[in-house]
Each structure stands twice: as C-alpha cells, then as structure tokens.
Amino acid sequence: MKISRNHVVTLKYQVIDRDGEVVDAGQEPLVYLHGGYGGLFDALEVALQGKSEGDAFSVELSAEQAFGEYDPDLVSTEPRDAFPANIQLGTQVELDDDEGESQLFTIKSIDQDSVMIDGNHPLCGLDLVFSGSVVAVRPATGKEIARGEAN
C-alpha cells in the first residue's frame, strides 16, 4: 500500500541538524494521518507521498520548512515575583502571549529580580534532516479522518 491522503502512516525516524548532531533520536515511532492534517511538516509529507512500507527516506528541511526562523520578539524579561520560588532553568511554562493566547515558554535565565523567557520552539532556526523508514501504511478510519489525526 502506498502513502496517500487519508492513510495512517507509521515512521521509524531520526532527526539531525546540518552539523550531524542528533536532535531527536526517534525513540518511539511517529504515527500520523497523511493528507495535510498538520501532523507532519508539509515538505516532509510531500516527500513521503507514494512511498510504501519498508521504503527509506531522507529529507532536508530548511528552518523555515521545519520549526521556523528564530523570533527575538518571543524572548522577554519578566519580573521574578511573577514566577514560583522554585522555578528552574529549562522549565517550560504556559503563559498568555500579548494576544491572550496560551503559549509555551522556556525559562532561559533567572536572577534576583527577573526571569528571561523564550517562546521559540527549541529547534527554531535550525535546518534539519529527517531520515528513517516507513514501518506501516493503512487506510484511516472514518473517525480518524473526522478528527484529523490518527488514533
């Protein structure tokens, strides 16, 4: 069976940056609904179209095609007293952005009076290479198609 719209695809994968450093070892298989449902980067989904179980793939994605370019406007310094006393570097916190939308931020630095937070995805600004193989392809159920995601 070939990968096409409304098929559930299981991938074994690994992601490296352009320097060859592993950024995601793909410990668990990736399962997604193929066909523009947002479960996979568009360029990667296009490259997988028509592949079958057992086929290998390697796709280079620019930062823009992957997690986007780094946006310095998503970095801000906030008052220290707005955070719990036990906050630690690297902790991710969910806060409202300027438009009132909930967004995930990472704590980048902490000092006595302030905390620097960063709303960029940790892989923003990186060109990435996704490689691996197609483990399984099956038709999606009506429920999966209606939900827009694989079970």
C-alpha positions in Angstrom: 0.0 0.0 0.0 1.3 3.4 -0.9 1.2 6.6 1.2 -1.6 8.9 0.1 -4.3 11.1 1.5 -6.3 9.6 4.4 -3.8 6.9 5.2 -2.3 6.4 8.6 1.5 6.2 8.4 3.9 4.9 10.9 7.6 6.0 10.6 10.8 5.0 12.3 12.9 8.2 12.2 15.8 10.2 13.4 16.3 14.0 13.1 19.7 15.6 12.9 20.8 19.2 12.3 23.1 20.2 9.4 26.2 19.5 11.6 25.1 15.9 12.1 24.1 16.3 15.7 21.1 14.2 16.7 18.2 16.5 17.9 15.6 13.7 18.0 16.6 10.1 18.2 13.0 9.0 17.4 12.8 6.6 20.4 9.1 6.0 19.6 7.6 5.5 16.1 5.9 8.6 14.6 2.3 7.9 13.6 0.3 10.5 11.6 -2.7 10.9 9.3 -1.4 11.7 5.8 -3.0 14.4 3.7 -2.5 17.9 5.0 -3.9 17.4 8.5 -0.9 19.2 10.2 0.6 16.1 11.8 3.8 16.5 9.9 5.8 19.2 8.2 4.4 19.9 4.7 7.7 19.3 2.9 8.2 16.0 4.7 4.7 14.9 3.9 5.2 15.7 0.2 8.4 13.7 0.2 6.6 10.7 1.7 3.7 10.7 -0.8 3.7 7.5 -2.8 6.2 5.6 -0.5 5.4 2.1 0.7 6.1 0.0 3.8 9.9 -0.6 4.0 10.9 2.4 1.9 13.6 4.6 3.3 13.6 8.4 3.3 15.9 11.3 4.0 14.5 14.8 3.7 16.4 18.1 4.3 14.2 20.8 5.7 15.2 24.5 6.0 14.5 26.2 9.3 11.5 27.9 7.6 10.1 24.5 6.5 10.6 23.0 9.9 10.1 24.9 13.2 10.5 28.4 11.6 13.1 31.1 12.0 14.1 32.2 15.5 12.0 35.2 16.5 13.7 37.5 19.0 10.3 39.1 19.7 9.3 35.9 21.5 12.0 36.5 24.1 11.2 38.7 27.1 12.3 39.5 30.6 9.6 39.3 33.3 9.5 40.2 37.0 10.9 37.4 39.2 7.9 37.6 41.6 5.6 36.5 38.7 7.1 33.0 39.0 7.1 30.4 41.7 10.1 30.5 44.1 11.3 27.0 42.9 11.3 27.8 39.1 14.4 26.3 37.4 16.3 26.9 34.1 14.9 25.0 31.3 11.4 24.6 32.8 8.6 25.1 30.4 5.7 27.3 31.5 2.4 28.0 29.8 1.6 31.8 29.7 -0.7 34.1 27.8 1.0 36.0 25.0 0.2 39.6 24.0 -3.0 38.5 22.2 -4.2 36.5 25.2 -3.4 33.2 23.5 -1.8 30.4 25.7 1.8 29.8 24.6 4.6 27.6 25.9 7.7 29.4 27.1 11.1 28.1 28.3 12.9 29.7 31.2 16.3 30.8 29.9 17.8 32.7 32.8 16.9 33.6 36.4 18.3 36.4 38.5 17.2 38.1 41.7 14.8 40.5 40.0 13.9 38.9 36.7 13.3 35.8 34.6 14.0 35.6 30.9 11.5 33.5 28.9 11.7 32.3 25.3 8.6 31.4 23.3 10.5 30.0 20.4 10.5 26.2 19.8 13.9 24.8 20.9 14.6 23.8 17.3 13.7 27.2 15.7 16.3 28.5 13.3 17.8 25.1 12.6 18.0 23.3 9.3 17.1 19.7 9.9 17.4 16.3 8.2 14.6 13.8 8.8 15.6 10.2 7.9 14.2 6.8 8.5 11.8 4.3 7.0 8.1 3.7 6.5 7.1 1.0 9.0 3.4 0.7 8.1 0.7 2.3 5.9 -3.1 1.6 6.4 -6.3 3.3 5.4 -7.6 5.7 8.0 -10.9 5.1 9.7 -13.8 7.5 9.3 -13.3 8.6 12.9 -9.6 9.4 12.3 -10.5 11.4 9.2 -13.2 13.3 11.0 -10.8 14.1 13.9 -8.0 14.9 11.5 -5.5 12.7 13.4 -4.5 9.1 13.8 -5.6 7.1 16.8 
